[in-house]
C-alpha cells in the first residue's frame, strides 16, 4: 500500500482518488504517522458491511435438537 504525506495528498488529491478507484489504496501520513487511508467507495462499503459475531450466530441455521439440554440440577458446591 502506497504511503503519501498529507501535503502531497492535498496537492494531488484527484490522482490519489483515481488510484483508490483502481484498487490501489493510499495511506495518508502526517508528521510520519499513519493517519488515514483512502479507499474506493465500493471497497469501503464492502468493509463496512461485515457482520458482527452476534449477527452471524443469530443467522445460524439451528434447530432445537442441535443444542444440548440444560443441566437443571442446580449449582455445584465448592470445596474451599
mmCIF file of the N, C-alpha and C atoms, coordinates in Angstrom:
data_MODEL
# 
_entry.id   MODEL 
# 
loop_
_atom_site.group_PDB 
_atom_site.id 
_atom_site.type_symbol 
_atom_site.label_atom_id 
_atom_site.label_alt_id 
_atom_site.label_comp_id 
_atom_site.label_asym_id 
_atom_site.label_entity_id 
_atom_site.label_seq_id 
_atom_site.pdbx_PDB_ins_code 
_atom_site.Cartn_x 
_atom_site.Cartn_y 
_atom_site.Cartn_z 
_atom_site.occupancy 
_atom_site.B_iso_or_equiv 
_atom_site.pdbx_formal_charge 
_atom_site.auth_seq_id 
_atom_site.auth_comp_id 
_atom_site.auth_asym_id 
_atom_site.auth_atom_id 
_atom_site.pdbx_PDB_model_num 
ATOM 1   N N  . UNK A 1 1  ? 0.837   -1.163  0.000  1.00 0.00 ? 1  UNK A N  1 
ATOM 2   C CA . UNK A 1 1  ? 0.000   0.000   0.000  1.00 0.00 ? 1  UNK A CA 1 
ATOM 3   C C  . UNK A 1 1  ? 0.891   1.238   0.000  1.00 0.00 ? 1  UNK A C  1 
ATOM 4   N N  . UNK A 1 2  ? 0.569   2.170   -0.835 1.00 0.00 ? 2  UNK A N  1 
ATOM 5   C CA . UNK A 1 2  ? 1.363   3.386   -1.002 1.00 0.00 ? 2  UNK A CA 1 
ATOM 6   C C  . UNK A 1 2  ? 1.147   4.341   0.172  1.00 0.00 ? 2  UNK A C  1 
ATOM 7   N N  . UNK A 1 3  ? 2.210   4.919   0.687  1.00 0.00 ? 3  UNK A N  1 
ATOM 8   C CA . UNK A 1 3  ? 2.126   5.941   1.724  1.00 0.00 ? 3  UNK A CA 1 
ATOM 9   C C  . UNK A 1 3  ? 2.421   7.288   1.102  1.00 0.00 ? 3  UNK A C  1 
ATOM 10  N N  . UNK A 1 4  ? 1.635   8.284   1.484  1.00 0.00 ? 4  UNK A N  1 
ATOM 11  C CA . UNK A 1 4  ? 1.809   9.624   0.937  1.00 0.00 ? 4  UNK A CA 1 
ATOM 12  C C  . UNK A 1 4  ? 1.614   10.632  2.066  1.00 0.00 ? 4  UNK A C  1 
ATOM 13  N N  . UNK A 1 5  ? 2.470   11.654  2.084  1.00 0.00 ? 5  UNK A N  1 
ATOM 14  C CA . UNK A 1 5  ? 2.348   12.685  3.109  1.00 0.00 ? 5  UNK A CA 1 
ATOM 15  C C  . UNK A 1 5  ? 1.114   13.532  2.834  1.00 0.00 ? 5  UNK A C  1 
ATOM 16  N N  . UNK A 1 6  ? 0.533   14.063  3.897  1.00 0.00 ? 6  UNK A N  1 
ATOM 17  C CA . UNK A 1 6  ? -0.700  14.831  3.778  1.00 0.00 ? 6  UNK A CA 1 
ATOM 18  C C  . UNK A 1 6  ? -0.566  15.990  2.804  1.00 0.00 ? 6  UNK A C  1 
ATOM 19  N N  . UNK A 1 7  ? 0.526   16.723  2.874  1.00 0.00 ? 7  UNK A N  1 
ATOM 20  C CA . UNK A 1 7  ? 0.673   17.885  1.981  1.00 0.00 ? 7  UNK A CA 1 
ATOM 21  C C  . UNK A 1 7  ? 0.733   17.447  0.517  1.00 0.00 ? 7  UNK A C  1 
ATOM 22  N N  . UNK A 1 8  ? 1.351   16.277  0.253  1.00 0.00 ? 8  UNK A N  1 
ATOM 23  C CA . UNK A 1 8  ? 1.407   15.774  -1.111 1.00 0.00 ? 8  UNK A CA 1 
ATOM 24  C C  . UNK A 1 8  ? 0.041   15.253  -1.563 1.00 0.00 ? 8  UNK A C  1 
ATOM 25  N N  . UNK A 1 9  ? -0.695  14.663  -0.637 1.00 0.00 ? 9  UNK A N  1 
ATOM 26  C CA . UNK A 1 9  ? -2.036  14.179  -0.957 1.00 0.00 ? 9  UNK A CA 1 
ATOM 27  C C  . UNK A 1 9  ? -2.957  15.345  -1.295 1.00 0.00 ? 9  UNK A C  1 
ATOM 28  N N  . UNK A 1 10 ? -2.810  16.446  -0.565 1.00 0.00 ? 10 UNK A N  1 
ATOM 29  C CA . UNK A 1 10 ? -3.618  17.639  -0.865 1.00 0.00 ? 10 UNK A CA 1 
ATOM 30  C C  . UNK A 1 10 ? -3.328  18.145  -2.275 1.00 0.00 ? 10 UNK A C  1 
ATOM 31  N N  . UNK A 1 11 ? -2.052  18.161  -2.620 1.00 0.00 ? 11 UNK A N  1 
ATOM 32  C CA . UNK A 1 11 ? -1.648  18.689  -3.927 1.00 0.00 ? 11 UNK A CA 1 
ATOM 33  C C  . UNK A 1 11 ? -2.096  17.798  -5.070 1.00 0.00 ? 11 UNK A C  1 
ATOM 34  N N  . UNK A 1 12 ? -2.257  16.490  -4.811 1.00 0.00 ? 12 UNK A N  1 
ATOM 35  C CA . UNK A 1 12 ? -2.612  15.567  -5.892 1.00 0.00 ? 12 UNK A CA 1 
ATOM 36  C C  . UNK A 1 12 ? -3.813  14.706  -5.504 1.00 0.00 ? 12 UNK A C  1 
ATOM 37  N N  . UNK A 1 13 ? -4.810  15.310  -4.851 1.00 0.00 ? 13 UNK A N  1 
ATOM 38  C CA . UNK A 1 13 ? -5.956  14.558  -4.357 1.00 0.00 ? 13 UNK A CA 1 
ATOM 39  C C  . UNK A 1 13 ? -6.671  13.806  -5.472 1.00 0.00 ? 13 UNK A C  1 
ATOM 40  N N  . UNK A 1 14 ? -6.827  14.423  -6.613 1.00 0.00 ? 14 UNK A N  1 
ATOM 41  C CA . UNK A 1 14 ? -7.509  13.772  -7.732 1.00 0.00 ? 14 UNK A CA 1 
ATOM 42  C C  . UNK A 1 14 ? -6.791  12.486  -8.143 1.00 0.00 ? 14 UNK A C  1 
ATOM 43  N N  . UNK A 1 15 ? -5.482  12.521  -8.202 1.00 0.00 ? 15 UNK A N  1 
ATOM 44  C CA . UNK A 1 15 ? -4.705  11.332  -8.565 1.00 0.00 ? 15 UNK A CA 1 
ATOM 45  C C  . UNK A 1 15 ? -4.793  10.265  -7.483 1.00 0.00 ? 15 UNK A C  1 
ATOM 46  N N  . UNK A 1 16 ? -4.795  10.678  -6.211 1.00 0.00 ? 16 UNK A N  1 
ATOM 47  C CA . UNK A 1 16 ? -4.909  9.724   -5.105 1.00 0.00 ? 16 UNK A CA 1 
ATOM 48  C C  . UNK A 1 16 ? -6.254  9.015   -5.174 1.00 0.00 ? 16 UNK A C  1 
ATOM 49  N N  . UNK A 1 17 ? -7.327  9.770   -5.440 1.00 0.00 ? 17 UNK A N  1 
ATOM 50  C CA . UNK A 1 17 ? -8.671  9.180   -5.560 1.00 0.00 ? 17 UNK A CA 1 
ATOM 51  C C  . UNK A 1 17 ? -8.745  8.257   -6.770 1.00 0.00 ? 17 UNK A C  1 
ATOM 52  N N  . UNK A 1 18 ? -8.176  8.662   -7.881 1.00 0.00 ? 18 UNK A N  1 
ATOM 53  C CA . UNK A 1 18 ? -8.174  7.810   -9.077 1.00 0.00 ? 18 UNK A CA 1 
ATOM 54  C C  . UNK A 1 18 ? -7.475  6.482   -8.809 1.00 0.00 ? 18 UNK A C  1 
ATOM 55  N N  . UNK A 1 19 ? -6.347  6.520   -8.104 1.00 0.00 ? 19 UNK A N  1 
ATOM 56  C CA . UNK A 1 19 ? -5.630  5.296   -7.760 1.00 0.00 ? 19 UNK A CA 1 
ATOM 57  C C  . UNK A 1 19 ? -6.484  4.396   -6.863 1.00 0.00 ? 19 UNK A C  1 
ATOM 58  N N  . UNK A 1 20 ? -7.159  5.003   -5.883 1.00 0.00 ? 20 UNK A N  1 
ATOM 59  C CA . UNK A 1 20 ? -8.017  4.233   -4.976 1.00 0.00 ? 20 UNK A CA 1 
ATOM 60  C C  . UNK A 1 20 ? -9.147  3.562   -5.751 1.00 0.00 ? 20 UNK A C  1 
ATOM 61  N N  . UNK A 1 21 ? -9.696  4.244   -6.724 1.00 0.00 ? 21 UNK A N  1 
ATOM 62  C CA . UNK A 1 21 ? -10.774 3.673   -7.539 1.00 0.00 ? 21 UNK A CA 1 
ATOM 63  C C  . UNK A 1 21 ? -10.274 2.506   -8.386 1.00 0.00 ? 21 UNK A C  1 
ATOM 64  N N  . UNK A 1 22 ? -8.977  2.492   -8.690 1.00 0.00 ? 22 UNK A N  1 
ATOM 65  C CA . UNK A 1 22 ? -8.384  1.383   -9.446 1.00 0.00 ? 22 UNK A CA 1 
ATOM 66  C C  . UNK A 1 22 ? -7.924  0.247   -8.531 1.00 0.00 ? 22 UNK A C  1 
ATOM 67  N N  . UNK A 1 23 ? -8.278  0.339   -7.254 1.00 0.00 ? 23 UNK A N  1 
ATOM 68  C CA . UNK A 1 23 ? -7.928  -0.733  -6.319 1.00 0.00 ? 23 UNK A CA 1 
ATOM 69  C C  . UNK A 1 23 ? -6.592  -0.574  -5.641 1.00 0.00 ? 23 UNK A C  1 
ATOM 70  N N  . UNK A 1 24 ? -6.025  0.615   -5.684 1.00 0.00 ? 24 UNK A N  1 
ATOM 71  C CA . UNK A 1 24 ? -4.727  0.873   -5.048 1.00 0.00 ? 24 UNK A CA 1 
ATOM 72  C C  . UNK A 1 24 ? -4.902  1.927   -3.958 1.00 0.00 ? 24 UNK A C  1 
ATOM 73  N N  . UNK A 1 25 ? -5.258  1.505   -2.732 1.00 0.00 ? 25 UNK A N  1 
ATOM 74  C CA . UNK A 1 25 ? -5.462  2.476   -1.650 1.00 0.00 ? 25 UNK A CA 1 
ATOM 75  C C  . UNK A 1 25 ? -4.161  3.163   -1.252 1.00 0.00 ? 25 UNK A C  1 
ATOM 76  N N  . UNK A 1 26 ? -4.306  4.304   -0.590 1.00 0.00 ? 26 UNK A N  1 
ATOM 77  C CA . UNK A 1 26 ? -3.135  5.070   -0.142 1.00 0.00 ? 26 UNK A CA 1 
ATOM 78  C C  . UNK A 1 26 ? -3.281  5.392   1.338  1.00 0.00 ? 26 UNK A C  1 
ATOM 79  N N  . UNK A 1 27 ? -2.173  5.264   2.064  1.00 0.00 ? 27 UNK A N  1 
ATOM 80  C CA . UNK A 1 27 ? -2.128  5.651   3.469  1.00 0.00 ? 27 UNK A CA 1 
ATOM 81  C C  . UNK A 1 27 ? -1.639  7.094   3.521  1.00 0.00 ? 27 UNK A C  1 
ATOM 82  N N  . UNK A 1 28 ? -2.409  7.938   4.214  1.00 0.00 ? 28 UNK A N  1 
ATOM 83  C CA . UNK A 1 28 ? -2.035  9.336   4.368  1.00 0.00 ? 28 UNK A CA 1 
ATOM 84  C C  . UNK A 1 28 ? -1.293  9.469   5.699  1.00 0.00 ? 28 UNK A C  1 
ATOM 85  N N  . UNK A 1 29 ? -0.101  10.066  5.649  1.00 0.00 ? 29 UNK A N  1 
ATOM 86  C CA . UNK A 1 29 ? 0.685   10.251  6.869  1.00 0.00 ? 29 UNK A CA 1 
ATOM 87  C C  . UNK A 1 29 ? 0.775   11.733  7.210  1.00 0.00 ? 29 UNK A C  1 
ATOM 88  N N  . UNK A 1 30 ? 0.878   11.996  8.515  1.00 0.00 ? 30 UNK A N  1 
ATOM 89  C CA . UNK A 1 30 ? 1.083   13.362  8.996  1.00 0.00 ? 30 UNK A CA 1 
ATOM 90  C C  . UNK A 1 30 ? 2.181   13.284  10.045 1.00 0.00 ? 30 UNK A C  1 
ATOM 91  N N  . UNK A 1 31 ? 3.237   14.018  9.833  1.00 0.00 ? 31 UNK A N  1 
ATOM 92  C CA . UNK A 1 31 ? 4.399   14.007  10.733 1.00 0.00 ? 31 UNK A CA 1 
ATOM 93  C C  . UNK A 1 31 ? 4.955   12.588  10.893 1.00 0.00 ? 31 UNK A C  1 
ATOM 94  N N  . UNK A 1 32 ? 4.918   11.807  9.815  1.00 0.00 ? 32 UNK A N  1 
ATOM 95  C CA . UNK A 1 32 ? 5.480   10.463  9.819  1.00 0.00 ? 32 UNK A CA 1 
ATOM 96  C C  . UNK A 1 32 ? 4.591   9.393   10.423 1.00 0.00 ? 32 UNK A C  1 
ATOM 97  N N  . UNK A 1 33 ? 3.394   9.761   10.894 1.00 0.00 ? 33 UNK A N  1 
ATOM 98  C CA . UNK A 1 33 ? 2.474   8.787   11.493 1.00 0.00 ? 33 UNK A CA 1 
ATOM 99  C C  . UNK A 1 33 ? 1.297   8.545   10.558 1.00 0.00 ? 33 UNK A C  1 
ATOM 100 N N  . UNK A 1 34 ? 0.893   7.290   10.454 1.00 0.00 ? 34 UNK A N  1 
ATOM 101 C CA . UNK A 1 34 ? -0.247  6.934   9.615  1.00 0.00 ? 34 UNK A CA 1 
ATOM 102 C C  . UNK A 1 34 ? -1.526  7.504   10.236 1.00 0.00 ? 34 UNK A C  1 
ATOM 103 N N  . UNK A 1 35 ? -2.281  8.274   9.449  1.00 0.00 ? 35 UNK A N  1 
ATOM 104 C CA . UNK A 1 35 ? -3.463  8.948   9.966  1.00 0.00 ? 35 UNK A CA 1 
ATOM 105 C C  . UNK A 1 35 ? -4.761  8.517   9.288  1.00 0.00 ? 35 UNK A C  1 
ATOM 106 N N  . UNK A 1 36 ? -4.719  8.173   8.009  1.00 0.00 ? 36 UNK A N  1 
ATOM 107 C CA . UNK A 1 36 ? -5.943  7.850   7.279  1.00 0.00 ? 36 UNK A CA 1 
ATOM 108 C C  . UNK A 1 36 ? -5.599  6.970   6.083  1.00 0.00 ? 36 UNK A C  1 
ATOM 109 N N  . UNK A 1 37 ? -6.647  6.345   5.531  1.00 0.00 ? 37 UNK A N  1 
ATOM 110 C CA . UNK A 1 37 ? -6.489  5.526   4.332  1.00 0.00 ? 37 UNK A CA 1 
ATOM 111 C C  . UNK A 1 37 ? -7.540  5.961   3.323  1.00 0.00 ? 37 UNK A C  1 
ATOM 112 N N  . UNK A 1 38 ? -7.128  6.135   2.087  1.00 0.00 ? 38 UNK A N  1 
ATOM 113 C CA . UNK A 1 38 ? -8.060  6.463   1.010  1.00 0.00 ? 38 UNK A CA 1 
ATOM 114 C C  . UNK A 1 38 ? -8.325  5.179   0.234  1.00 0.00 ? 38 UNK A C  1 
ATOM 115 N N  . UNK A 1 39 ? -9.601  4.745   0.254  1.00 0.00 ? 39 UNK A N  1 
ATOM 116 C CA . UNK A 1 39 ? -10.024 3.566   -0.500 1.00 0.00 ? 39 UNK A CA 1 
ATOM 117 C C  . UNK A 1 39 ? -11.215 3.960   -1.352 1.00 0.00 ? 39 UNK A C  1 
ATOM 118 N N  . UNK A 1 40 ? -11.528 3.143   -2.330 1.00 0.00 ? 40 UNK A N  1 
ATOM 119 C CA . UNK A 1 40 ? -12.691 3.430   -3.166 1.00 0.00 ? 40 UNK A CA 1 
ATOM 120 C C  . UNK A 1 40 ? -13.961 3.281   -2.337 1.00 0.00 ? 40 UNK A C  1 
ATOM 121 N N  . UNK A 1 41 ? -15.033 3.927   -2.772 1.00 0.00 ? 41 UNK A N  1 
ATOM 122 C CA . UNK A 1 41 ? -16.305 3.828   -2.065 1.00 0.00 ? 41 UNK A CA 1 
ATOM 123 C C  . UNK A 1 41 ? -16.802 2.385   -2.068 1.00 0.00 ? 41 UNK A C  1 
ATOM 124 N N  . UNK A 1 42 ? -16.600 1.700   -3.167 1.00 0.00 ? 42 UNK A N  1 
ATOM 125 C CA . UNK A 1 42 ? -17.013 0.298   -3.270 1.00 0.00 ? 42 UNK A CA 1 
ATOM 126 C C  . UNK A 1 42 ? -16.314 -0.559  -2.221 1.00 0.00 ? 42 UNK A C  1 
ATOM 127 N N  . UNK A 1 43 ? -15.016 -0.343  -2.028 1.00 0.00 ? 43 UNK A N  1 
ATOM 128 C CA . UNK A 1 43 ? -14.255 -1.095  -1.027 1.00 0.00 ? 43 UNK A CA 1 
ATOM 129 C C  . UNK A 1 43 ? -14.720 -0.728  0.379  1.00 0.00 ? 43 UNK A C  1 
ATOM 130 N N  . UNK A 1 44 ? -14.965 0.560   0.622  1.00 0.00 ? 44 UNK A N  1 
ATOM 131 C CA . UNK A 1 44 ? -15.439 0.991   1.935  1.00 0.00 ? 44 UNK A CA 1 
ATOM 132 C C  . UNK A 1 44 ? -16.790 0.349   2.262  1.00 0.00 ? 44 UNK A C  1 
ATOM 133 N N  . UNK A 1 45 ? -17.695 0.313   1.286  1.00 0.00 ? 45 UNK A N  1 
ATOM 134 C CA . UNK A 1 45 ? -18.997 -0.333  1.509  1.00 0.00 ? 45 UNK A CA 1 
ATOM 135 C C  . UNK A 1 45 ? -18.831 -1.806  1.848  1.00 0.00 ? 45 UNK A C  1 
ATOM 136 N N  . UNK A 1 46 ? -17.970 -2.492  1.124  1.00 0.00 ? 46 UNK A N  1 
ATOM 137 C CA . UNK A 1 46 ? -17.726 -3.914  1.370  1.00 0.00 ? 46 UNK A CA 1 
ATOM 138 C C  . UNK A 1 46 ? -17.200 -4.131  2.785  1.00 0.00 ? 46 UNK A C  1 
ATOM 139 N N  . UNK A 1 47 ? -16.273 -3.300  3.200  1.00 0.00 ? 47 UNK A N  1 
ATOM 140 C CA . UNK A 1 47 ? -15.675 -3.449  4.525  1.00 0.00 ? 47 UNK A CA 1 
ATOM 141 C C  . UNK A 1 47 ? -16.625 -3.027  5.645  1.00 0.00 ? 47 UNK A C  1 
ATOM 142 N N  . UNK A 1 48 ? -17.496 -2.086  5.382  1.00 0.00 ? 48 UNK A N  1 
ATOM 143 C CA . UNK A 1 48 ? -18.373 -1.586  6.441  1.00 0.00 ? 48 UNK A CA 1 
ATOM 144 C C  . UNK A 1 48 ? -19.581 -2.486  6.684  1.00 0.00 ? 48 UNK A C  1 
ATOM 145 N N  . UNK A 1 49 ? -19.840 -3.443  5.805  1.00 0.00 ? 49 UNK A N  1 
ATOM 146 C CA . UNK A 1 49 ? -20.989 -4.326  5.975  1.00 0.00 ? 49 UNK A CA 1 
ATOM 147 C C  . UNK A 1 49 ? -20.596 -5.720  6.457  1.00 0.00 ? 49 UNK A C  1 
ATOM 148 N N  . UNK A 1 50 ? -19.460 -5.838  7.087  1.00 0.00 ? 50 UNK A N  1 
ATOM 149 C CA . UNK A 1 50 ? -19.036 -7.120  7.645  1.00 0.00 ? 50 UNK A CA 1 
ATOM 150 C C  . UNK A 1 50 ? -19.908 -7.386  8.871  1.00 0.00 ? 50 UNK A C  1 
ATOM 151 N N  . UNK A 1 51 ? -20.576 -8.538  8.921  1.00 0.00 ? 51 UNK A N  1 
ATOM 152 C CA . UNK A 1 51 ? -21.470 -8.798  10.055 1.00 0.00 ? 51 UNK A CA 1 
ATOM 153 C C  . UNK A 1 51 ? -20.698 -9.025  11.348 1.00 0.00 ? 51 UNK A C  1 
ATOM 154 N N  . UNK A 1 52 ? -21.337 -8.686  12.444 1.00 0.00 ? 52 UNK A N  1 
ATOM 155 C CA . UNK A 1 52 ? -20.736 -8.922  13.753 1.00 0.00 ? 52 UNK A CA 1 
ATOM 156 C C  . UNK A 1 52 ? -20.854 -10.398 14.097 1.00 0.00 ? 52 UNK A C  1 
ATOM 157 N N  . UNK A 1 53 ? -20.097 -10.846 15.089 1.00 0.00 ? 53 UNK A N  1 
ATOM 158 C CA . UNK A 1 53 ? -20.148 -12.240 15.515 1.00 0.00 ? 53 UNK A CA 1 
ATOM 159 C C  . UNK A 1 53 ? -21.550 -12.591 16.014 1.00 0.00 ? 53 UNK A C  1 
ATOM 160 N N  . UNK A 1 54 ? -22.164 -11.672 16.736 1.00 0.00 ? 54 UNK A N  1 
ATOM 161 C CA . UNK A 1 54 ? -23.521 -11.899 17.228 1.00 0.00 ? 54 UNK A CA 1 
ATOM 162 C C  . UNK A 1 54 ? -24.519 -12.100 16.103 1.00 0.00 ? 54 UNK A C  1 
ATOM 163 N N  . UNK A 1 55 ? -24.412 -11.290 15.062 1.00 0.00 ? 55 UNK A N  1 
ATOM 164 C CA . UNK A 1 55 ? -25.329 -11.438 13.913 1.00 0.00 ? 55 UNK A CA 1 
ATOM 165 C C  . UNK A 1 55 ? -25.084 -12.764 13.186 1.00 0.00 ? 55 UNK A C  1 
ATOM 166 N N  . UNK A 1 56 ? -23.831 -13.176 13.095 1.00 0.00 ? 56 UNK A N  1 
ATOM 167 C CA . UNK A 1 56 ? -23.538 -14.465 12.475 1.00 0.00 ? 56 UNK A CA 1 
ATOM 168 C C  . UNK A 1 56 ? -24.162 -15.604 13.275 1.00 0.00 ? 56 UNK A C  1 
ATOM 169 N N  . UNK A 1 57 ? -24.075 -15.529 14.610 1.00 0.00 ? 57 UNK A N  1 
ATOM 170 C CA . UNK A 1 57 ? -24.687 -16.558 15.443 1.00 0.00 ? 57 UNK A CA 1 
ATOM 171 C C  . UNK A 1 57 ? -26.206 -16.571 15.294 1.00 0.00 ? 57 UNK A C  1 
ATOM 172 N N  . UNK A 1 58 ? -26.806 -15.390 15.250 1.00 0.00 ? 58 UNK A N  1 
ATOM 173 C CA . UNK A 1 58 ? -28.263 -15.298 15.121 1.00 0.00 ? 58 UNK A CA 1 
ATOM 174 C C  . UNK A 1 58 ? -28.733 -15.841 13.772 1.00 0.00 ? 58 UNK A C  1 
ATOM 175 N N  . UNK A 1 59 ? -27.884 -15.749 12.758 1.00 0.00 ? 59 UNK A N  1 
ATOM 176 C CA . UNK A 1 59 ? -28.256 -16.215 11.428 1.00 0.00 ? 59 UNK A CA 1 
ATOM 177 C C  . UNK A 1 59 ? -27.964 -17.696 11.215 1.00 0.00 ? 59 UNK A C  1 
ATOM 178 N N  . UNK A 1 60 ? -27.358 -18.351 12.194 1.00 0.00 ? 60 UNK A N  1 
ATOM 179 C CA . UNK A 1 60 ? -27.006 -19.769 12.054 1.00 0.00 ? 60 UNK A CA 1 
ATOM 180 C C  . UNK A 1 60 ? -28.275 -20.615 11.925 1.00 0.00 ? 60 UNK A C  1 
ATOM 181 N N  . UNK A 1 61 ? -28.293 -21.551 11.000 1.00 0.00 ? 61 UNK A N  1 
ATOM 182 C CA . UNK A 1 61 ? -29.493 -22.381 10.778 1.00 0.00 ? 61 UNK A CA 1 
ATOM 183 C C  . UNK A 1 61 ? -29.607 -23.510 11.806 1.00 0.00 ? 61 UNK A C  1 
ATOM 184 N N  . UNK A 1 62 ? -29.912 -23.164 13.048 1.00 0.00 ? 62 UNK A N  1 
ATOM 185 C CA . UNK A 1 62 ? -30.018 -24.152 14.119 1.00 0.00 ? 62 UNK A CA 1 
ATOM 186 C C  . UNK A 1 62 ? -31.470 -24.585 14.319 1.00 0.00 ? 62 UNK A C  1 
ATOM 187 N N  . UNK A 1 63 ? -31.647 -25.828 14.724 1.00 0.00 ? 63 UNK A N  1 
ATOM 188 C CA . UNK A 1 63 ? -32.956 -26.329 15.140 1.00 0.00 ? 63 UNK A CA 1 
ATOM 189 C C  . UNK A 1 63 ? -32.819 -26.770 16.597 1.00 0.00 ? 63 UNK A C  1 
ATOM 190 N N  . UNK A 1 64 ? -33.927 -27.033 17.256 1.00 0.00 ? 64 UNK A N  1 
ATOM 191 C CA . UNK A 1 64 ? -33.914 -27.336 18.688 1.00 0.00 ? 64 UNK A CA 1 
ATOM 192 C C  . UNK A 1 64 ? -33.004 -28.509 19.041 1.00 0.00 ? 64 UNK A C  1 
ATOM 193 N N  . UNK A 1 65 ? -32.902 -29.500 18.206 1.00 0.00 ? 65 UNK A N  1 
ATOM 194 C CA . UNK A 1 65 ? -32.088 -30.683 18.503 1.00 0.00 ? 65 UNK A CA 1 
ATOM 195 C C  . UNK A 1 65 ? -30.579 -30.437 18.345 1.00 0.00 ? 65 UNK A C  1 
ATOM 196 N N  . UNK A 1 66 ? -30.180 -29.309 17.788 1.00 0.00 ? 66 UNK A N  1 
ATOM 197 C CA . UNK A 1 66 ? -28.761 -29.008 17.593 1.00 0.00 ? 66 UNK A CA 1 
ATOM 198 C C  . UNK A 1 66 ? -28.049 -28.683 18.910 1.00 0.00 ? 66 UNK A C  1 
ATOM 199 N N  . UNK A 1 67 ? -28.780 -28.214 19.907 1.00 0.00 ? 67 UNK A N  1 
ATOM 200 C CA . UNK A 1 67 ? -28.179 -27.793 21.164 1.00 0.00 ? 67 UNK A CA 1 
ATOM 201 C C  . UNK A 1 67 ? -28.477 -28.798 22.268 1.00 0.00 ? 67 UNK A C  1 
ATOM 202 N N  . UNK A 1 68 ? -27.531 -29.017 23.173 1.00 0.00 ? 68 UNK A N  1 
ATOM 203 C CA . UNK A 1 68 ? -27.786 -29.966 24.268 1.00 0.00 ? 68 UNK A CA 1 
ATOM 204 C C  . UNK A 1 68 ? -28.778 -29.367 25.269 1.00 0.00 ? 68 UNK A C  1 
ATOM 205 N N  . UNK A 1 69 ? -29.459 -30.224 26.025 1.00 0.00 ? 69 UNK A N  1 
ATOM 206 C CA . UNK A 1 69 ? -30.380 -29.762 27.057 1.00 0.00 ? 69 UNK A CA 1 
ATOM 207 C C  . UNK A 1 69 ? -29.592 -29.169 28.211 1.00 0.00 ? 69 UNK A C  1 
ATOM 208 N N  . UNK A 1 70 ? -30.180 -28.184 28.874 1.00 0.00 ? 70 UNK A N  1 
ATOM 209 C CA . UNK A 1 70 ? -29.530 -27.545 30.025 1.00 0.00 ? 70 UNK A CA 1 
ATOM 210 C C  . UNK A 1 70 ? -29.576 -28.464 31.235 1.00 0.00 ? 70 UNK A C  1 
ATOM 211 N N  . UNK A 1 71 ? -28.550 -28.391 32.039 1.00 0.00 ? 71 UNK A N  1 
ATOM 212 C CA . UNK A 1 71 ? -28.498 -29.138 33.276 1.00 0.00 ? 71 UNK A CA 1 
ATOM 213 C C  . UNK A 1 71 ? -29.293 -28.361 34.325 1.00 0.00 ? 71 UNK A C  1 
ATOM 214 N N  . UNK A 1 72 ? -30.395 -28.921 34.812 1.00 0.00 ? 72 UNK A N  1 
ATOM 215 C CA . UNK A 1 72 ? -31.249 -28.207 35.743 1.00 0.00 ? 72 UNK A CA 1 
ATOM 216 C C  . UNK A 1 72 ? -31.061 -28.695 37.187 1.00 0.00 ? 72 UNK A C  1 
ATOM 217 N N  . UNK A 1 73 ? -29.939 -29.325 37.481 1.00 0.00 ? 73 UNK A N  1 
ATOM 218 C CA . UNK A 1 73 ? -29.706 -29.866 38.815 1.00 0.00 ? 73 UNK A CA 1 
ATOM 219 C C  . UNK A 1 73 ? -29.320 -28.809 39.843 1.00 0.00 ? 73 UNK A C  1 
ATOM 220 N N  . UNK A 1 74 ? -29.073 -27.593 39.458 1.00 0.00 ? 74 UNK A N  1 
ATOM 221 C CA . UNK A 1 74 ? -28.715 -26.538 40.394 1.00 0.00 ? 74 UNK A CA 1 
ATOM 222 C C  . UNK A 1 74 ? -27.222 -26.311 40.439 1.00 0.00 ? 74 UNK A C  1 
ATOM 223 N N  . UNK A 1 75 ? -26.800 -25.354 41.270 1.00 0.00 ? 75 UNK A N  1 
ATOM 224 C CA . UNK A 1 75 ? -25.368 -25.022 41.331 1.00 0.00 ? 75 UNK A CA 1 
ATOM 225 C C  . UNK A 1 75 ? -24.552 -26.102 42.051 1.00 0.00 ? 75 UNK A C  1 
ATOM 226 N N  . UNK A 1 76 ? -23.286 -26.164 41.702 1.00 0.00 ? 76 UNK A N  1 
ATOM 227 C CA . UNK A 1 76 ? -22.360 -27.102 42.349 1.00 0.00 ? 76 UNK A CA 1 
ATOM 228 C C  . UNK A 1 76 ? -21.916 -26.529 43.672 1.00 0.00 ? 76 UNK A C  1 
ATOM 229 N N  . UNK A 1 77 ? -21.501 -27.401 44.550 1.00 0.00 ? 77 UNK A N  1 
ATOM 230 C CA . UNK A 1 77 ? -20.909 -26.935 45.811 1.00 0.00 ? 77 UNK A CA 1 
ATOM 231 C C  . UNK A 1 77 ? -19.399 -26.838 45.625 1.00 0.00 ? 77 UNK A C  1 
ATOM 232 N N  . UNK A 1 78 ? -18.850 -25.829 46.243 1.00 0.00 ? 78 UNK A N  1 
ATOM 233 C CA . UNK A 1 78 ? -17.412 -25.600 46.134 1.00 0.00 ? 78 UNK A CA 1 
ATOM 234 C C  . UNK A 1 78 ? -16.719 -26.023 47.408 1.00 0.00 ? 78 UNK A C  1 
ATOM 235 N N  . UNK A 1 79 ? -15.661 -26.795 47.273 1.00 0.00 ? 79 UNK A N  1 
ATOM 236 C CA . UNK A 1 79 ? -14.850 -27.212 48.427 1.00 0.00 ? 79 UNK A CA 1 
ATOM 237 C C  . UNK A 1 79 ? -13.702 -26.222 48.588 1.00 0.00 ? 79 UNK A C  1 
ATOM 238 N N  . UNK A 1 80 ? -13.895 -25.290 49.497 1.00 0.00 ? 80 UNK A N  1 
ATOM 239 C CA . UNK A 1 80 ? -12.851 -24.277 49.692 1.00 0.00 ? 80 UNK A CA 1 
ATOM 240 C C  . UNK A 1 80 ? -12.081 -24.516 50.941 1.00 0.00 ? 80 UNK A C  1 
# 
